[in-house]
Amino acid sequence: MRSNKYTSNFAFALLLSTIFLFFISPQPGFAVIKSGSGGAGFPMSFADLAAEVQPAVVNISTTSTVKVPGSPFRHYSGPEGDFFRQFFGEMPDRELKEQSLGSGVIIDKDGYIVTNNHMVESAEEIKVKLTDGRDFKAKVIGRDPKTDLALIRISAAVSSLPFLPLGDSGKMRVGDWVLAVGNPFGLEHTVTQGIISATGRVIGAGPYDNFLQTDAPINPGNSGGPLINLAGEVIGINTAIVSTGQGIGFAIPINTAKTIIPQLKEKGKVIRGWIGVSVQSVTPEIAGSFGLKEAKGALVAAVVQGGPADSSGIKSGDVIVSFGGKKVSKVSDLPLEVAEEPVGKVVPVKILRNGKELDLTVKIAEMPAEAPAAAAVPSSSALGVTVEDITPRLMAELNIRDRAGAVVVNVSPGSPADFAGIRAGDVVKEVNHTPISNLRDYEAAMKKSKKGEPVLFLVKRGEQTFYVSIAVS
């Protein structure tokens, strides 16, 4: 009996040892967790990395003047306006001082600091505070509203400034560890950690959307601070959060910043390439209308007359599939590629026209100050609408400048056009590539449309021109 007891205890101990060794030994399908920052695996602590990078991350406080209207009834006219002014009197406008807090990162020993444009664009005074308690006044060297980046500089002659190297955001992969450093909610020098959740995010911030998404907590005050990789390099500039969700923050890739910092230093602004087109996404419906095998590329909705694209032979309805030797898979690819090309360079462009591939070249021009980038325009639908000839009365009522075309005067509630977002005042310029000069042209083109086959519309809204493809039911 005693022998059986010892045998049973020994067997139990052997089983426990086997289970223990199984879980601590590498097994097929099991990852071994490694320690140490900068290497592969899970860092046991970020303390050394945080201590290394924090001194180069600064607190930025700005002061600006905002005007506050004096009387809330100033825009009332007639008897109502007279009554309010008599009762409340005339109250003059007031000026108030507004302060804001954010973050920035020192990028070299000369005191240059990268931050967000919205932090400093209207600032009258900028103060920079380091982790060691030193305070400095700073001045704006250059700003780029289109990417929300700004370059400022500490005005005093300073030696032994801490700074961080700029990494390569193009090498960041989904799942890579990152640190976000800044001053969230005014709490100085805070460090949070997370991973890269996505790359190349388009969030509707502008034509140059190309954000890194991270779940490292980014809050108000982090704006302008750096996103750091495990090598202690800046791979992004924190810029935006999703207020309705947790763990969703966005950073401007540092590779974007590296292309514009030299221009901000030299010129105080960014000079971008421009070819003079408006483009939109190629939807599956539009791809079918154009006879395309795939819904890829950037569809040219409009060409600026006399612009580089016009001179090179690019036309409305062309699909740009390659620019400068790089594939254009989606519409957001094109503005980024065009903007990075130097002014004056002749760039090869591959297009699809009437199902055939053509090779053209376009000479890059400097983007005019008020010119829109080659950005996507909204899609809509031409079904469920009332269309009329363009008359002087309708031009005045709907603020239309173009006399050629047929104008939408009504959209039926709940119709495909309503759901798609088409509006009164939209001008139909083409139906199935047939130019539309008036209502008669529109009706004739619509009669040729066959049930079940897609119909392609070219619509103009204000300064935007875009295609819509729908099936006639």
Secondary structure, DSSP 8 states (H G I E B T S, - for coil): -HHHHHHHHHHHHHHHHHHHHHHHS--TT------STTSSS--S--HHHHHHHGGGEEEEEEEEEEEE-S-TTTT--HHHHHHHHHHH-----EEEEEEEEEEEEE-STT-EEEEEHHHHTT-SEEEEE-TTS-EEEEEEEEEETTTTEEEEEE-S--SS-----B--GGG--TT-EEEEEE-GGG-SSEEEEEEEEEEEE--SS-TT--EEEE-S---TT-TT-EEE-TTS-EEEEEEEE-TTSSS-EEEEEHHHHHHHHHHHHHHSS---EE--EEEEE--HHHHHHTT-SSS-SEEEEEE-TTSHHHHHT--TT-EEEEETTEE--STTHHHHHHHHS-TT-EEEEEEEETTEEEEEEEE-EE--TT---S--------SSEEEEE--HHHHHHHT----SSEEEEEE-TTSHHHHHT--TT-EEEEETTEE--SHHHHHHHHHT--TTSEEEEEEEETTEEEEEEEE--
